Amino acid sequence: SPMDKSLLDLSPKNEEVVVDIATGQSALRGSHIFAPGIMAMTPEVKVDSLISVYADLAKGCKRGYQKYYDNPMKMFVGNGIAKMNRRQLFNGDINPKGIAVEMTDPVTGIPSFKLPDEYGMLQNLPSIVTGHALDVNENDLKVLDMCAAPGNKTTHIATLMNNKGSIDAIDKSKIKLKKVELRCNSFGIKNVKIHHFDSLISVDTNNINNNYNKPPFKNESFDRVLLDAPCSNLGQRPLLNIQVDGNLIKSFPALQRKLLINAVDLVKPGGILVYSTCTITLEE
């Protein structure tokens, strides 16, 4: 939970780093600053010195810039302790790694917390609620995750099921499905079957598939169905930069409706269907 903001030191420091937008958003969510996200650092920064961190909303800062970045769209995201200097960031490896700034006082007051990968995964509360809404417990249920990649909700559901029952995880992106596989393996999950398939054609309407273990599936095949549909992502917070095409946003409801019709066909009578998005438009 957020720290008491009255205890935070949010006064600007003499030295600063400038980070890209994605890194700035991560810092507001409680992340430290990792080396690849740093665009600029003032020359006098020494390891263990207190520095201010700014996000470059204008996207105008050149990597390696060594002066104070003067731009009205430079947003203060908090203070921290430098763990790398300019030489380590810009004069050596072109792909520096590791924590460059330990955030001590982010403006949001969200404390930094690093959970070892093998221990588990941090998720937003709505994502966690989505898994619980399926009401899987440890029952021997058959579950479908229609848009599964990258696997955050899939692995959470599998955990709630305590590796019992079965989960069919579908996604049309083969590359993203590798992340699902890696996450399942890292958590020792055994009840997930991964399918490279398009959920738009996930219903066997013509009864041509005799393999009940692979899509397309027969009507009313699943006790639980999760449709975490593709969307415009406008509900993500914090969100420092929104660049979306109006026509693209308008295209999502039609796609989502087609997916939802399939989801309705695939859930058993008396089963549970959960539809979720991370956006805020009423049509979606």
Secondary structure, 3 states (H helix, E strand, C coil): CCCCHHHCCCCCCCCEEEECHHHHHHHHCCCCEEHHHEEEECCCCCCCCEEEEEEECCCCCCCCECCCCCCCCEEEEEEEEECCCHHHHHHCCCCCCCEEEEEEEECCCCCCCCCCCCCCCCCCHHHHHHHHHCCCCCCCCEEEECCCCCCHHHHHHHHHCCCCCEEEEEECCHHHHHHHHHHHHHCCCCCEEEEECCHHHCECCCCCCCCCCCCCECCCCEEEEEEECCCCCCCCCCCCCCCCCHHHHHHHHHHHHHHHHHHHHHEEEEEEEEEECCCCCCCC
